[in-house]
Amino acid sequence: MEPLNLGIIGTGVAARILHWPALERLSDRYRIVAVANRTRSKGETFADMVGLDHGAVYSDYRDLLARDDVDVVDLALPPSMNAEVARAAAEAGIDVICEKPLAPTLEAARAIAALPAAHDVKVLVAENFRYEEAVRHARRLIESGAAGQPRMISYQWMQPVPPDDEIAARPWRQNPAHAGGFLTDHGVHMIDVVRYLMGEVTAVQAFGSDRRAFLTGFDNAVYNLRFASGALGSIQWSFTVGSELAWQAQLWSDDGTMTVLPDRVVLSRRGRATQQLKVSGPSSFVNEFEDFYEAIANDRPPQMTLRDGVKDLETVLAAHQSLVEERMVSLRVGA
């Protein structure tokens, strides 16, 4: 299949430092033909970076959608804009890559989830964490039975964020339209990983603290989780502690432990030698864009589904509710 003609709507930090490096590696899969940004000069700066003529830069995303050569749009926008722009793209018959979280509310997220059936388009939730090579390998080990049946998970993410951090300092993050602010915006990442490895969450009890005013709302949290399988879990994460980004997940079965690290998976089973399984490969952003290309080429759903995006948001909003109301919050499975 020929490369897909891609329009990028929103040329800020996510498009510039996260999406473009992946798209540059996938020039045989995607061809950027147009960009849109409310501040035209920022769109032109992005166009210069990717080698696009200024004639293909728009300040109104609807002008980009009106082109007859756009196959896919990449929405690198604040969550509050996703539903409106995704709907307009779907109505134009254009497939959509939509940054997480899908929307500020479940109602808006479910409206996005209804677009494929209504307009015969494909929509990818750009939730890159499940596309991490180590996380994917851990999932394969669970599915094959090599890791046993996980009964408990502990997932830690520690990322000290300074006031001048380019991602945290976005105006829409400083004055968020979605409940929970930065904790919710980033929290869908962690929720998606544990759901991907452990299945649906049926209850959450969360505790948090607010230590940095510029991060708006809770910036340290512990999520205690119960899964539909009966397994238990905990997510511990912070944007204020530590000296550098560090993450890991540990999963325990009846007779072993699996530790998931950025560059390897360590598998220990009773009576067997410990295995250090090195992982390598493209970035998670390359993997998610590659998956969506293959989904379109082979007319199949992307690995990260819209249902997953909605459930991630539902779960992280329940965690925020638990924080605010200081109680356990239950979730419906299968809804």
N, C-alpha and C positions, 0 to 999 in steps of 0.2 A: 504494500500500500504506500502511496505517496505521503510525504509529510503533511500533517494537518496544519491548516492555516489558523494561527492563534491570534486572538486579540486579548490584550491585557488591560483590565479595567482596575485602576488604582496602581500608581507607579511609585509608591512609597517604599519604606524600608523592607517590607516583606517581599515585594516584587524584586527589589534591587539586590538584597544580600542573601535571600533564601531561594527564590524561584529562578532568577536569571542564571545563577551558576549551574543549576540542574538543566535548564532549558538549553544552555550553551553546549552542554555535553550531548544533548539529544537533538542536534540539528537535523538528523535523519528522520526524526519523528515529528518535530514541531517547527514551523516557520512563522516567526512573528511578523504579522502583516499590518497591525495597527495597535495603538495604545490610547487610553483615555485617562485623563486626570483633571479634576476640577480646576486645579491651577495649571494652566497650559504650559508655563515655563518649566514646571517640574516634569511634565510629560515629555517635553522636548529634551530635557537633560537625560532622561531615561532613554529616549530614542537615540540620542548620540552614543550612549553607552552600548546599545545593542546593534547599532548600524542601520537605523531606520530613518527614512526621509521624514522631515517635519510635516510634509503633506499628509502623512498617515497618523498625525497626532490630533486628538480631539479633546475639547474641554467638556463635552456632553457625551456621556456613554451611549445615548440613543443614536447619535450620529455614527458611532462605531458599529452598533448593531444593525444599522441600515445598510451597511456594505453588503455586497453580494458574494464576497470571497472569504468570509469568516466561518470556519467550521466549529471552532471551540473558543470559549472565552474563559480566561483565568481571572477570578474575582479576588483581588488582594485588597479587600476593603474592611472597614470596621463592621462588626457583626450586625449593627443596626441597619446597614444598607443592603445586606445580602438578599433578603427576600424580594425586595423591589427589583433589583437588577437581575437576579436569577430568573424571576418570572418573565421579565421583558425579554431576556435572552431565549428562554424556552419558547415563548410565543413567536419568536422569530425563527424557531427551528434550529437553534444553536445549542450544542452540548456545552456543559458548564462544569468548570472546576471551581469549587467554592471553599474558601478558607474557613477553618474552624475558629470558634464555635459557629454553628450554622446561623444562629440568630440570638437575640437577647431573650426571647421567650419561646416556650414550647409551641405555642400557637403558630408563630412565624416559622419555626423549624419544620413543623408538620406541613405547612403550606409549601415549603421547598421540597419536602419529601414526596408531595403529590404531583410534582411537575412531570416526572418521566411518564407516568401513566396518562396524564392529560395531554401531553404534547409530543410524545414519542421521541424524547431526548434522553441522553444519559447525563447524570450528575455525579461528580466525585466530591466527597468531603475530603478536603486536603488535610487529613489527619496523619501526619508523617510518622508519628512515633511507632505505630504498628508496622511501618515499613522499614524500621531499623533491622539490619541483618541479624543481630543477636536475638531480638525479640521474635523475628520470624523463625529462626532456628529453634528457639525454645518451644514455640507453638508446634513445630513439626515433631519434636521429641515427645511432647505430650500426646499428640494425635497417634504417633506410632506405638505408644506404650512404653517407650524407652525410659521415660522419666517417672513412670508410675502415674497414679491418679492423684493430682495435687489436692491436699486437704487444707493447706494454709499458704498464704502469700504475705510477704512483707516487701514493700516497694519504697525505696528512699530516693528522693531527688533534692539535692542541696545546691543552690545556685545563688551566690551572693550577687545582688543586682545594685550597682551604683546609681546615684541620681542622674548621671549623664548617659545611662544606658540608652542606646538609640531605639530599641524596641519598647522599653518601659516608658519612655518619655513622650510617646505619641499623645497628642491632645485628647483623642477619643479614649485613651486609657486613663488619662488624668481625670477625665469627667465621664466615666462610663455610663452607657445607657443600659447595661446589663447588670443584674444583681451580682454582687460579689467582686466586681472589678477585676483586677489582675488575677486574683485567685481563681475566679471562675473561668476567665479567658484562657489561662494556662492549665487550669485544673482538668479540662477535658482531655488533655494529653495523658495524664496519669490514670484517669478513669478508663480511658480507652485501652491502655496497656493491660490493666488488670482484668477488664472484661474480655479482652482478646485471649488471655491465657486461662481465665478461670470461669468464664460464663457470666450469666446475668446476676446483677446485684439486687437483692430483695430488701435490704435495710442498710442504713448508714447512720452512724453517730459520729459527729465531728466536733473537734475542739480546735480553737485557733487563737492567734494573737495578732495585734497590729503594731508593728515596731517602726515602720517607715512611712511617714505621711505621704511621700511622693508616690507610693505604690497604691494608694487608695484602697482602703479596706484591709481585710485580713491578708497578711503576707507570710504567715507561718501556720501550718495546719497539720492535724492528724485526722485521717478518715478511718474509722473502724467499720468494716464491711461484713455483711453476711451474704453469701451467694445462694442461688437456687439449688445448687448441688448439696448444700449443707456445709460447704467449706467456709472458712473464715479468712479475713485478710485485714491488712492495715497499710495505708499510704502515709508516709511521713515526708513532709516537704517544707522547704523554706527558701525564701528569697533574701534572707538577711544573714544567714550563718555560713561559716566556712570560708576558705580562702580561694576556692575555685569550684567550677561545676563538677559535681560527682554524682553518679547514680548507679543503682544496682537493684535487682529484684531477687529475692530468694523464695523458692517454692518448696514445700515439704510434702512428701507423700508418706505412706505408711512405712516405707522401708528405705527412704532416701531423700536427698536434697539436691535441688538444681539451683545454681546461682547464675544469674544473667548479668553480665557486665558488658560495657560498650564493645570490647574486642574479643570476647569469648563467652562460652557457656561451660560451667563446671558442673559435672554430673557425678554424684556420689550415691551409690546404691549399696545396701548392706551385702557384705560378702563378695563385693566386686572392687576392682581397682578404680580409683577416681580418674575420671576422664577430663582432660583439659581440651575443650573443643574450640579451636581458634575460628573466628569468623572474619570475613573480609568481603568487600564488595562496594558497590556504589553507595552514595549517600541515600538517606531515607527520602529525600526530595526527588532524586533521580528515580528511585524505585516507584514512587507514587505516580509520577508523570508517565513513566514507562507502562505501568499497570493500566492507566487510563487509555493510553494509546492502544494497547492490546485489547482492552475491553471494547473500544469502538471498532477496531479492525475485525474482531471475532464475534461481535454482537453478543457480548456477555456482560454481566454486571461487574463493576470494579470490586476488588477485594475489600475495600472500605466502603460499606454500603450506607445509604441514606438512613436506614433503620438504625445502624450503629451510631451515626451522627446524632440522631434524635435521642437515643438511649443514653449516650454520653452526656448530652446536655441535661436530660432529665435527672441523671444521677448526680451531676455536679451541682445542679440547682437544689436538689434534695440535701446535699451536703451543706450548702450555704444556709438553707432553711434550718438544718440541725444546729449549725453554729449560732444563728441568731436566736432561735427559740430554745436552745439548750435542751434538746430532747432527741430521741431516736426518731428517724423518719423512715417509713416503709415505702417500698415501690412495688408496683404491679409488674409481674412477669408476663411477657407476651403482649403487652399493650402497645 
